[in-house]
Amino acid sequence: MSGNIDWQGAFNSIEFRKAKNNRLKFVIPLLACFTLLFLGLFSVQSYFSDIGSLKIIGEIDLGFFFVMSLFPLTGLLGIWFTSYTKAHVYPYEDLVVRTYSRKG
């Protein structure tokens, strides 16, 4: 099956580089943002340990609220990444597949 694909041509193509770069344009800033967010959270929690135990609603404190807010945030980021890749990555990948796959 690997004889039906020009791998060198595909990996060296401009379309493949564009697809890879467009994906990295989304992932690298998001990774940096989350790293800073969690480092900031741990720093604030270590210097001001009483902040996490502040009661917001009844028995729900700020630390629990923050942790539970990460679940919908992760879902929204997944939806955002999916729509971004459909618009900015998949067209280039489809072009690479159509260009460099040979019919046997």
Secondary structure, 3 states (H helix, E strand, C coil): CHHHECHHHHHCCHHHHHHHHHHHHHHHHHHHHHHHHHHHHHHHHHHCCCCCCCEEECCEEHHHHHHHHHHHHHHHHHHHHHHHHHHHCHHHHHHHHHHHECCC
